[in-house]
């Protein structure tokens, strides 16, 4: 069982930056693929970024590539999402998710493939 707790959300002006954190419980954090998803009001939850257990492989949605960076610190059981050059369309509740197993391209973007979810942290980008 893994428990995930996100933090770091808030209100920021367009062009600004925020860093989200997701702290995980458990002793096998490095065996989990971690993902970030977001859900804007009235929209489906969508993939943002994912990272392999070792941190050596990452993937990003096209809408955030070159602006967001996913990373992890396995010693601290924490995954991060550094968000730069924020836009109003990045406004959403951001969720981290975890799934044990190998990092495989065909499933890492699919929310139903993740077993564990945090409660979410709200990000609001003003224009």
C-alpha positions as CSV (number, residue, x, y, z in Angstrom):
1,X,0.0,0.0,0.0
2,X,1.3,3.5,-0.9
3,X,0.0,6.7,0.4
4,X,0.7,9.9,-1.6
5,X,0.5,13.5,-0.4
6,X,0.9,16.4,-2.8
7,X,2.0,19.9,-1.8
8,X,3.2,23.1,-3.4
9,X,0.2,24.3,-5.3
10,X,-1.1,27.9,-5.2
11,X,-1.8,31.0,-7.1
12,X,0.9,32.3,-9.5
13,X,0.9,34.9,-12.3
14,X,1.4,33.8,-15.9
15,X,5.0,33.3,-16.7
16,X,5.8,32.3,-13.1
17,X,7.0,29.0,-11.6
18,X,5.9,26.6,-9.0
19,X,7.3,23.3,-7.7
20,X,5.0,20.6,-6.7
21,X,6.0,17.8,-4.4
22,X,4.5,14.4,-3.8
23,X,5.6,12.5,-0.7
24,X,5.1,8.7,-0.7
25,X,4.9,6.3,2.2
26,X,6.5,2.9,2.1
27,X,9.9,1.4,1.8
28,X,9.9,0.4,-1.9
29,X,9.4,3.8,-3.5
30,X,12.1,3.2,-6.1
31,X,10.1,0.3,-7.5
32,X,7.2,2.6,-8.5
33,X,6.7,4.5,-11.7
34,X,5.4,7.9,-10.7
35,X,3.1,10.1,-12.7
36,X,1.6,13.6,-12.5
37,X,-1.9,14.2,-13.9
38,X,-4.1,17.2,-13.8
39,X,-7.8,18.0,-14.0
40,X,-9.1,21.4,-15.0
41,X,-12.7,22.3,-14.1
42,X,-15.2,20.5,-16.4
43,X,-12.4,18.5,-18.1
44,X,-11.1,14.9,-17.9
45,X,-8.0,14.2,-15.9
46,X,-5.1,14.2,-18.2
47,X,-1.5,13.0,-18.2
48,X,1.3,15.6,-17.5
49,X,4.5,13.7,-16.9
50,X,5.9,10.3,-15.7
51,X,9.2,9.1,-14.4
52,X,10.7,5.6,-14.0
53,X,11.7,4.1,-10.7
54,X,15.3,5.0,-11.1
55,X,14.6,8.4,-12.5
56,X,16.4,7.6,-15.7
57,X,13.4,7.8,-18.0
58,X,10.8,10.5,-18.3
59,X,7.9,11.4,-20.5
60,X,5.9,14.6,-20.9
61,X,2.6,15.6,-22.5
62,X,3.2,17.8,-25.5
63,X,1.5,20.8,-23.8
64,X,4.1,20.9,-21.0
65,X,7.3,19.7,-22.6
66,X,10.1,22.2,-22.4
67,X,8.3,23.9,-19.5
68,X,7.8,21.3,-16.8
69,X,10.4,18.9,-15.3
70,X,9.6,15.8,-13.4
71,X,12.2,14.4,-11.0
72,X,12.4,12.2,-7.9
73,X,14.5,11.7,-4.9
74,X,14.2,8.1,-3.8
75,X,16.1,8.7,-0.6
76,X,13.3,11.1,0.4
77,X,10.4,9.1,-1.2
78,X,9.4,12.2,-3.1
79,X,8.6,13.1,-6.7
80,X,8.6,16.6,-7.9
81,X,7.1,18.6,-10.7
82,X,8.9,21.8,-11.5
83,X,6.6,24.0,-13.5
84,X,8.0,27.0,-15.4
85,X,6.6,29.6,-17.8
86,X,3.1,28.8,-16.4
87,X,0.1,29.7,-18.5
88,X,-3.5,30.2,-17.5
89,X,-4.4,27.0,-19.3
90,X,-2.2,25.1,-16.7
91,X,-4.8,25.9,-14.1
92,X,-6.0,22.6,-12.6
93,X,-5.8,20.3,-9.7
94,X,-2.6,18.3,-10.0
95,X,-2.5,14.7,-8.8
96,X,0.5,12.4,-8.4
97,X,0.0,8.7,-9.0
98,X,2.0,5.5,-8.5
99,X,2.2,2.1,-10.0
100,X,4.7,-0.6,-9.3
101,X,6.5,-2.3,-12.2
102,X,8.6,-1.5,-15.2
103,X,8.4,1.9,-17.0
104,X,6.8,1.0,-20.3
105,X,5.7,3.6,-22.8
106,X,2.4,2.0,-23.7
107,X,0.8,2.5,-20.2
108,X,2.5,5.4,-18.4
109,X,0.2,8.0,-19.9
110,X,-3.0,6.0,-19.0
111,X,-4.6,7.1,-15.7
112,X,-6.4,3.8,-15.2
113,X,-3.0,2.0,-15.1
114,X,-2.0,3.7,-11.9
115,X,-3.0,2.0,-8.6
116,X,-2.4,4.8,-6.1
117,X,-3.4,8.5,-6.1
118,X,-2.9,11.5,-4.0
119,X,-5.6,13.9,-3.0
120,X,-4.4,16.6,-5.4
121,X,-3.1,20.1,-5.1
122,X,-4.6,23.1,-6.8
123,X,-2.7,25.3,-9.1
124,X,-4.2,28.6,-10.4
125,X,-2.4,30.7,-13.0
126,X,-3.7,34.2,-13.4
127,X,-3.3,36.2,-16.6
